[in-house]
Amino acid sequence: MKSEWSALFAGSHGLMLGLISAGIGLHAFNQFAIVAAMPLAAAELGGMSAFSWAYSLYFIGSIAGGTGAAAFRDRFGTRTALLFSSFVFALGGLMALAAPSFSWILAGRLLQGIADGLIVAICYSLIPANFPSALIAKVFAVEAIVWAVTALAGPVAGGWLTEAFSWRISFLASAPLLLLLPVFVLAVKPRTTEASATHFQPVSIGLCLAAALVLSLSAVMERAEMQVATLSAGAGLFILTLRLDGRVGKKLFPEGAFRFRSVLGHGFWVLFLMSAAHSVASVYLAPMVAETWGYGPAVVGYIVVLMALTWSVVAVVASRARSLPQRHFWLRSGPLFQFAGFIAIAVALSQGSIWLLILGQMAIGTGFGTAWANVNQAAMEAATLAERDLTSALLPTISTAGYAVGAGLAGMIASATGLVEKLAAGEASGPAAWLYGIAAAGALVTFLFGFGVRLREE
């Protein structure tokens, strides 16, 4: 089949792309649509002390859903799994809508996290069997556009509903996408690869959840030494998971995962490290921009979202590359663009140059746009046929874990450098140098891992 955009949008490919886009769009939109509502909900229901857990429980739920998605899909079938996940997602939103106390919102966020992890992982798992290799880069380019559009629309829709009605109604903002997903589920006949059925892996999943919980605790610790301890413990539990995987209970990770001598291992490391480095750099970006230049929430939001917009545009351009040397060049240049972007933002914050900061955001987006699709495809195709669906389903979870580790590391750096206090005093350049310097170091390590990621001939 010719690698043409028309082939991607035609017939069964177009319907399958619609299904995957609805799942990814729901994931992105929901993240941003409730940003304005959550502080108001916590204030009204007396939940400010537990505010961070609304995000931590969502993250833990996403890990649970993502790690168990392949087994869940193989046990109940793709359609049933996605329809059930949509129902659970809706139930979580309705619990938040009707919440008499903040604990209801926490429970609803946990349910939505589990459903979101299932939906995104299952959507990823469908890519290898439903699209030829020549179209996969374009699939990821389309999903980058979907992500950027929903990232823009989410805060607008959620903020408008919150202001016009109430914070409760904002939890209905994702309803159109939530209704669209089952329509596509019933309209298509998803194929799966000839992979062997994935079995439920309670030991490895339990250890992953324990690691996620400990990492979440690092975000609420006030003392730097406790943040270091919880971050280290979380990383240790994850390493223990990899060492015990398959030795105790069924295997969760595919052969070669995180191994230094395999294409799949290098691919996992690149996805994890790119996400972690960006998380370190982005967690405190909005307040630093607001305090340094005095911009309002809308302008700050668009500066933050500029990275995603650049990602989508560059992903479309990079997807036009056909030859392996070209694609490997784009893949390996991604972390270098990240590195340049991190350095540019650090300098921008110290010199007060908003244009340099904008260029830095665009450079980071360019890095994701050039590398992300190619790394994901390389990891998918490096797995054995028996483990290809499992591998594809785990890819978004690997990225989520990277963002979680990065957020914990950013919190630790902020505490150690007194970022919050210095930000209020207008002296954030020192802490910013630490944040973006460590992010830049992570990008260089990612660049080295990139040399082990190789695409196959189509």
N, C-alpha and C positions, 0 to 999 in steps of 0.2 A: 504493500500500500504506500502511495506517495505521501511524503511528509509535508502535507499542505494543510493550511488552516481550514480550508473547506472540508477536508476529510475529518477534522476534529469535531466540527459542529454538525456534521451530517448524520442522519439515521440513528442507529443505536449508540454510536460514539457520542453524539450530541446529547441524547437522553442520559447516558451514563455521566457525561461531564456535568449535566444539570444536577444530578443526584449528588455528586462529589462536591460541587460548588455550593449547594444548599447546606450540606453538612459543615463545610469549612466556613461558609458565611455565617451560619448560626453561631459557631464557635467564636469567631472574631467579633461579631456584632454584640453578643451578650457580654463580652468582656468590657466593652466600652459603654454600653447603654445604661448601665447602673451606676456609673461613676458619680453622677450628681446626686443620685438617690441615697446611696449608702450612708453618707454622713448624717443626712436628715433623719433616716430611719433609726440610726443608732442613737441620735440625740432624743428623738421622741419616745423610743422604747427603752431608754436607759441602758444602751448597749455599748457605750463608748469604751468601757474597759475591755470588752471582747471584740472590738472593731476589727482588729487584724485577723481574727479567726474566721471572719466571713470570707477572706481571701485564702487563708491557709487551708481551711476545710475544703474549699473548692479545688485547690491544688492537690490535696490528698485524694479526693474523690477522682480527679482526673488520672492520677497515677493508678488507682485501683481499676478504673474502667479501661485505661489504655493497656495495662499489662494483662488483663483478663479478656480483652476483646476478641482475640483470635480463637480462643477456646469457646467463648460464648457464641460467636458466629458459627463455628463448626458444629456446635451442639444443637443449636436451634434454627440455623439457616439465616442467610443474610437479611431477608425481608423481615422475618419475625424479630431478629435482633435489633434492627433499626427502628421498627415500629414500637417495640417495647422501650427502647432508649428514648424515643420521642415522647412517649407517655410519661416516663420518669422525669424527663426534663420539664414537661408541662406541670407535673405534680409539684416539683420543686418551686417553680415560679408561682403557682397558686398558693403554696404555703407562705411564701414571702408576701404575696399580695394581701392575704388575710391574717397576717401575723399579729397575735395579741401581745407577743413578747419577742425580744430579740433572739431568743433561743429558736423560735420558729424559723426565722430568717437563716440562722446558722444551719439548721437541719435542711432547709430548702436549698441552700448553697451546696451542701454536701451532696444532695441528690442530683442537682444540676451538674456538679463536677463529675460524678460517676457517669451520668448520661453523656456528657460532653466528651469524656475520655473514650467511651465506647463508640460514639458516632464518628469522631475524627479518626480513630484507629481503624475502624471498619472501612471507612471511606478510603483511607490510604491502602488498605489491604486489597481493595478492588482494582487498583491501578494496573498492576502487572498483567492480570488476566484479561482485562477489558480494553487495553490499548496496546498497539504494537510499539516496539522500542523506539521507533522513529518519531512517535507522537508524545512520548512521555515528557520531554522537556517542555513542550507546548502546554501540556496539562498543568504542569507546575507554574508556567507563566500565567495561565488563566487564573489559577488559584491565588497567585500573588496580586492580580488585579482585584479579585473578589475580596481578598483581605484588605487591600487599601481602601476600596469603596465602602466596605462595611465599617472599617475603622473610622472613616470620616462620618458616616451616617449614624453610627451608634451614639456618640455623644450628643449629636444634634437632636435625634429622636428622643433619647432618654431625658436630656435636659429640658426639651420642650414639654414633654408629658409631665415631668416633675413640676415645672413652673405653672403650666396651664391647669393641671388637675392636682396631683399629689405624688409623693414618692412611691406610693403603692402602685399607681397606674403604670409607672415606668417599668415595672416588672412584666408588663404585657407588651413592651416594645418589640420583643423578639417573636411575637406571635405569628406575623406573616411568614417569616422564614421557617418557623416551627411547623406551620401548616403546609408549606411548600415541600418540605422534606418527604413526608409520607406520600404526597402526590407522585413524586419521582420514584419513590420506592415501589409503588404499585404499577408504575408505567414501564419500568425496565425489568429485564431478566438478567440480573447480575451473574456473571460467570466467575468461577474461582479457578485457580491453577490446579494442577494435578498433585498438589501437595498432600501429604498425609495429614489426617485430622489432628488438630492441636488439642492436647489434654489440659485440663485445669491443673495449675501448679500452685497449690496453696502455700507451700513452704517458701518458695522464691517470691511469690507475690506478697506474702506476709512480711518478709524481710524488707522488700521494697517499700511497703507501707510504713514499716517502722522507721526506715531511713527518712522517708518523707515527713513523718511526724516530728522526728528529731530536728530535721532541717527547718521545719516550720517554727519550732520553739526558738531557734536562733533569732527569728525576726521580732520576738517579744522580749528577749533578754535585754536588760538595760546596761549591765556591766560587760565590758569588753572581754574579760576572761571567760565569762559564761557563754558569750557568743562564739568565741574560739572553741570552747569545749563542745558545744552542741554541733557546730559546723563540722568539727573533726569527727565526732561520734557518728554523725549522719553519713559522712564520707566512708568511715570505717564499716558501717553496716552495709553500705552499698558494695564495698569491696568483698565483704563476707558473703553477700548474695551471689556475686560472680563466682567465688571460690566453691560455694556449696551447691550451686545450680547443677542439677542432674545427679549429684552425689547423694543428696537427700531429697527424695521426691522426684517429680518429673522436671524436665528441662523447661525453663522459661525463655532463655536467650538462645538464638541460633548459634551454630558452630562458628567460631571465629569472632564472636562479639567482643569488642574492646581488646582483641589480641593485637600485638604490635607487628605481627608478621602476616596479617591477612588484609585484603582489600576491605572486607566487611568491618574488621576491627578499626581500621583507619577511618572509614566512613563514619562509623559511630562516634569516634573521637572528634572528628571535624564538626559534626552536627552538635555534639554536646558542648564543645569549647566555643564555637561561634555564638551559640545561645548564651553561654555563661558570661563571655566577655561583653556581649551587648547588654546583658542584664546588669552587670556591674556599672556600666556606663549610663544606663537609662533610668535606673530607679530614682535618682535624685535630680535628673535633668530638668524636669518641670519646675520644681521650686527654685533651682539655681537660676534658671532663665527669668522667672518671675521676679526674684529678688535683685538680680543684677541689672535688668533693664526696666523693671517696673511694668511689664506687660500684664494685661488682664488674662483671664482663663481662656478666652477664645483664641487669642493670638498664640499663647503658649501651647494650646492644644494643636494648632495647625503646624507649629514648628516641630513638635514631637512627631506628628503624623507624617511630616515631610519625608522621613526615612522610609516609611511604608510605600508612599507614592513613588519615590525614586526606585525602590525595589521592583515595583510592578512594571514600570516603564523599561528598566534595564533588563528584566527577565524576559520580556517580549523580544527585545533586540538580541539578547544572548541565545535565545531559542532558535534563531535563524542559523546558527553555526552548525555545520554538517560534519566536517572532518574531525577525527579524533584529536589531532594536534591543536586545532582551534578550541575545541571543547575543554581539553585539558588545560590550555592556557587560561580560559575563563575561570575554570574551577579553581586553579591554584592562585589566581590573582585576587580572588575574593577576600581572603584574610588580609592581604596587603592593603586593599581599599579600606577595610575595617581599621587597620593600624593607622593609616593616614587620617581617617576620620576622627579617631580618638585623640590623636595628637593635636589636630586642628581645633577640636572643641576645648581641650585643655588650654591651649594658647588663647583662644577666643575669650574664655572666661577670665583669664588673667589680664588680657589687654582691653576687654570691653568691646570686642568687635563682633557684632551680631551677624555680619555677612560671613565672617570666617566660621562662625558656629553653624550657619545654614549650609555652608559648603561641607563642613564636617558631617552633618546629618545626611547630606546627599552622598558623600563618599561611603558612609556606612551602608546606606541603602543600595548603593552600587555593588558593594561587596556581597551582600546577600543575593542581589539579582544575578550576578555572574556565577555564583558558586552553588546556590541552594539546590536548584533543580538537578544539576549534574551530580552532586554528591548523593542526593536521595536516589537517583536512578542507579548510580554505581553500586550503592549499598544493596538495593533491591536485587540487582542482577548478579551480585557477587554471592548471594545466598544460594544454597542448593535448591533444586526445584521443590523438594519435600519441605523446605523451610521458608520458601519465598513469601507466602502470605503472612506467616508469623513475623518475618523480618519487616515487611512493609507496615504491618499494624503497629510495630514497636517504634517506628521512626519518629512520629510526633511525640511519643512519650519520652524518648531520649532528649528531644529538644526541650520539653517541659521541665525535665529534671535539670538540664543545664541552666535554664532561667531561674529555677529555685535555688540552686547552689550559688549562682551569681548574685541573687538578691540577698542571700545570707551573707555573702562576702562583702557586698556593698554596705550592709548594715554594720558589719564589724569595722570596716574602714571608717565609716561615718562616726562611729563611737570613738574610735582611737584618735581621730583627728579633730574631734569637736566640730563636725560639719554644721550641725543645727545651730549651735551658738554663734559660730563664725558667720554663718549665712545671715543671721539676724543683724549682725554687726557690719555686714557688707564686706566681709573678708574671706570669701569662699575660695579664693584662688589656690590656697595651699592644700586644703582637702580635695579640691577638684583635681589637682596635679596627681595626688595619690590614686584617686579613683580611676582617672583616665590613663595614668601610667601603668597601673596593674592590668587594666583592660587591654592596653596596647601590647603588654608583654604576653597576655593570653593570645592575642591575635598572631603574634610571631610564632608561638608554639603551634597554633593551629595551622599556620602556613607550612611548617615542617611536616606535620601529619598529612597535609594535602598531597605530598609527593607519593604517598602510599595508596592513594585513591585513583583507580584506573577504570575507565569506561570500556565496555566491550564493543567490538565491531558490530554494526547493525546488519 
